[in-house]
Every structure is written in structure tokens, then in C-alpha cells.
């Protein structure tokens, strides 16, 4: 089992979740069960899948959960773009989130490569 709490990618994902939650506080209340919920779920899914994969007994299983985490990062970015287009999220916040998501995606890729060795 890998100690996921020591993984930089997990920690960056946790920080992103916290900031995404803060950003969605500004979304309209009628989006609470729509886009707001979807954004939060995809954000939470990123570090959650990293943690679950780290708790598995094999590197191939860990890699599989890292794939899920990466997929959730793409889902999150898409939802944040939609939020921006609906004027729920300012462009500077979107750009910051996109940059952070890209860093996390690169870290996931590098972690997957290291697990293949």
C-alpha cells in the first residue's frame, strides 16, 4: 500500500477541492443540485480515486484509479468552462483552475509511469 497522504499530487488535489468548493459558493442557488453538485463531485473524485488506488494491493490497480482521477480532472475542467460561460465563474479563476488541473494531470501521468517500472 502506498501512503497517499505523502503524494504531492494528492495534496494538490485536496487543495484544489477546497478552492473549488469556495468558488461554487458564488454559483446561483438554483444550480445547487445541478452544475454546483457536479463540479463538487468531480473535484472530490480526483483525490478520492488517488487515495483508493493507493490502498489497492497492486500497481496495475493503482494505475487504473489514477486513470479515473485523470478522467475526473477532465470532467471538472469541462464543468468549470461551462460555469465560466454561464458567468458563474470569472475568467481569472477559470484560468487558475485550468493551470492547477494541468499540473495535477502531469503529476498523475508521471506517477503512472513510475508505477510501470
DODO-701812 format. One record per residue (C-alpha): residue in three letters; z, y, x; chain. Coordinates in steps of 0.25 Angstrom, whole numbers, m for minus. Each point is the difference from the previous one (the first is absolute). Layout:
res / zz / yy / xx / chain
ala / Z / Y / X / A
...
This chain:
res / zz / yy / xx / chain
unk / 0 / 0 / 0 / A
unk / m4 / 14 / 5 / A
unk / 11 / 11 / m1 / A
unk / m9 / 9 / m9 / A
unk / 10 / 12 / 1 / A
unk / m3 / 2 / 14 / A
unk / m15 / 1 / m2 / A
unk / m5 / 14 / 1 / A
unk / m11 / m3 / m11 / A
unk / 11 / m4 / m10 / A
unk / 8 / 12 / 3 / A
unk / m12 / 10 / m1 / A
unk / m3 / m7 / m13 / A
unk / 14 / 2 / m5 / A
unk / m1 / 15 / 3 / A
unk / m13 / 1 / m7 / A
unk / 6 / m6 / m13 / A
unk / 11 / 10 / 0 / A
unk / m9 / 12 / 2 / A
unk / m10 / m6 / m11 / A
unk / 12 / m1 / m10 / A
unk / 3 / 14 / 3 / A
unk / m14 / 5 / m2 / A
unk / m1 / m8 / m13 / A
unk / 11 / 8 / m6 / A
unk / m10 / 11 / m1 / A
unk / m9 / m8 / m9 / A
unk / m1 / 3 / m15 / A
unk / 11 / m8 / m8 / A
unk / m11 / m6 / m8 / A
unk / m5 / m7 / 12 / A
unk / 14 / m7 / 2 / A
unk / m6 / m14 / m5 / A
unk / m14 / 2 / 5 / A
unk / m4 / 6 / 14 / A
unk / 14 / 3 / 4 / A
unk / 5 / m14 / m2 / A
unk / m13 / m6 / 7 / A
unk / 2 / 10 / 12 / A
unk / 14 / m4 / 2 / A
unk / m3 / m15 / m1 / A
unk / m11 / 0 / 10 / A
unk / 9 / 8 / 10 / A
unk / 12 / m10 / m2 / A
unk / m9 / m12 / 2 / A
unk / m4 / 4 / 14 / A
unk / 13 / m1 / 7 / A
unk / 4 / m11 / m10 / A
unk / m11 / m9 / 4 / A
unk / 2 / 2 / 15 / A
unk / 15 / m4 / m3 / A
unk / m4 / m12 / m8 / A
unk / m10 / m5 / 10 / A
unk / 10 / 2 / 12 / A
unk / 9 / m9 / m8 / A
unk / m10 / m11 / 0 / A
unk / 0 / m12 / 9 / A
unk / m14 / 2 / 6 / A
unk / m8 / 10 / 6 / A
unk / m12 / m3 / m9 / A
unk / 9 / 3 / m12 / A
unk / 5 / 13 / 6 / A
unk / m15 / 4 / 3 / A
unk / m3 / m3 / m15 / A
unk / 11 / 9 / m5 / A
unk / m5 / 11 / 10 / A
unk / m13 / m1 / m7 / A
unk / 7 / 2 / m13 / A
unk / 7 / 12 / 6 / A
unk / m13 / 6 / 5 / A
unk / m6 / m2 / m14 / A
unk / 11 / 7 / m6 / A
unk / m2 / 12 / 10 / A
unk / m15 / 1 / m5 / A
unk / 5 / 0 / m14 / A
unk / 10 / 11 / 3 / A
unk / m10 / 8 / 7 / A
unk / m9 / m1 / m12 / A
unk / 10 / 4 / m10 / A
unk / 4 / 12 / 8 / A
unk / m14 / 4 / 1 / A
unk / 0 / m1 / m15 / A
unk / 13 / 8 / m1 / A
unk / m6 / 11 / 8 / A
unk / m13 / 1 / m8 / A
unk / 9 / 1 / m13 / A
unk / 7 / 11 / 7 / A
unk / 13 / m7 / 1 / A
unk / 1 / m1 / 15 / A
unk / m4 / 12 / 9 / A
unk / m11 / m3 / 10 / A
unk / 9 / 3 / 12 / A
unk / 10 / m11 / m5 / A
unk / m12 / m10 / m2 / A
unk / m5 / 2 / 14 / A
unk / 14 / m2 / 6 / A
unk / 1 / m13 / m8 / A
unk / m14 / m5 / 4 / A
unk / 3 / 3 / 14 / A
unk / 13 / m8 / m1 / A
unk / m7 / m11 / m7 / A
unk / m10 / m1 / 10 / A
unk / 10 / m2 / 11 / A
unk / 7 / m11 / m8 / A
unk / m13 / m7 / m2 / A
unk / m3 / 0 / 15 / A
unk / 14 / m5 / 3 / A
unk / m2 / m11 / m10 / A
unk / m13 / m4 / 7 / A
unk / 7 / 0 / 13 / A
unk / 11 / m8 / m5 / A
unk / m9 / m10 / m6 / A
unk / m8 / m1 / 14 / A
unk / 13 / m3 / 7 / A
unk / 4 / m11 / m9 / A
unk / m13 / m7 / 2 / A
unk / 3 / m1 / 15 / A
